């Protein structure tokens, strides 16, 4: 599972990018802002790129991977069955 490490809207606001500004300047869509409010990690690579540019950071500064037991089991079982 991929999780957001930080409150990105708060980080953007600290850099002067309010939700209104991001919408008015067509930097991010309303749907993307909603995902950020909910801390949903299902963003496009284009959005991740934009966030990294705005925040002057790298993707690993924003996201972390936390593998669940179900994911590990599914991935490793599938891997061993195919080899």
C-alpha positions in Angstrom: 0.0 0.0 0.0 1.3 3.5 -0.8 0.6 6.1 1.8 1.2 9.9 1.9 3.8 10.9 4.4 2.7 14.5 4.8 -0.3 16.8 4.6 0.4 18.0 1.1 -2.2 20.7 1.2 -0.6 22.1 4.3 2.9 21.9 2.7 1.6 23.6 -0.5 -0.1 26.4 1.6 3.2 27.0 3.4 4.8 27.7 0.0 2.0 30.1 -0.9 -0.1 27.6 -3.0 -3.6 27.8 -1.6 -6.3 25.5 -3.0 -7.9 28.6 -4.6 -4.7 29.6 -6.3 -4.0 26.1 -7.5 -7.5 26.0 -9.0 -7.5 29.5 -10.4 -4.1 29.0 -12.1 -5.2 25.5 -13.3 -2.2 23.8 -11.6 -4.4 21.1 -10.0 -8.0 20.1 -10.6 -10.8 20.1 -8.0 -10.7 16.3 -8.1 -7.0 16.2 -7.4 -7.4 18.6 -4.5 -10.1 16.4 -3.1 -7.8 13.4 -3.3 -5.1 15.4 -1.4 -7.7 16.4 1.3 -8.5 12.7 1.7 -4.8 11.8 1.6 -5.5 9.3 -1.2 -2.3 8.2 -2.9 -3.9 7.3 -6.3 -2.5 10.3 -8.2 -1.2 10.4 -11.7 2.5 10.6 -12.4 1.9 14.0 -13.9 0.3 15.2 -10.6 3.2 13.7 -8.6 5.6 15.5 -10.9 3.7 18.8 -10.4 3.7 18.4 -6.6 7.4 17.6 -6.5 8.1 20.7 -8.6 5.9 22.9 -6.4 7.3 21.5 -3.2 10.9 21.2 -4.4 11.1 17.6 -3.3 11.3 14.0 -4.6 8.5 11.4 -4.7 9.9 9.5 -1.7 9.6 12.7 0.3 5.8 12.5 -0.3 5.0 8.8 -0.3 6.0 5.6 1.5 5.3 2.0 0.6 3.9 -0.1 3.5 3.3 -3.7 2.3 0.4 -5.4 3.9 0.5 -9.1 4.7 -2.2 -9.7 2.0 -0.1 -7.9 -0.6 3.1 -9.8 0.3 1.2 -13.1 0.2 -0.4 -12.3 -3.2 2.8 -11.1 -4.8 5.1 -13.8 -3.5 2.6 -16.6 -4.1 2.1 -15.4 -7.7 5.8 -15.1 -8.2 6.6 -18.6 -7.0 3.8 -20.1 -9.0 5.1 -18.6 -12.2 8.7 -19.7 -11.7 
